[in-house]
Amino acid sequence: MFTRKQVINAIGEKRLALWRDPAGYYCFGYDDPRPFGEYYTRSVMVYRLNHMQFDSWVQEGRDFLQAIRDGRAEA
C-alpha cells in the first residue's frame, strides 16, 4: 500500500497536489508560480489509489508536469 503523499514525494514537485474528488476519482493539481500563473488539474479515472501501481501514479504526475511545461495542459 502507498499514500498520495508518497506519490507526490516520488515526483518531487512541491506545487503538485493529489486528491480524491467528491465524484470518486483522483485529481492532480499544479499551482503555477509565475506571475498570473494558472492552476492546472488532471483527472485520473480510478476509484481507489491502489487501482493503479505506484510507478504508474508517479509517471502520470510526471507526464502532467511535462504537459504543463510544453504548453499542452489546459488550466
BELJO-V899463 format. One line per field, one symbol per residue. psi: psi as a letter, one per 20 degrees, with the letter a starting at -180 (. if undefined). burial: + if it has 24 or more other ideal C-beta (glycine too) atoms within 12 Angstrom, else -. A space follows every 50 residues. Layout:
# BELJO-V899463
psi: ???
burial: ???
This chain:
# BELJO-V899463
psi: qrrhhhgghhhkoijpqprpqhiirqpqqpopiqpkrroqqpqomqhqhj iqqghhgggggggghhhghijiqp.
burial: ---+--++--+-+--+++-------+++++---------+++-+----+- ------++-+++-++--+-------
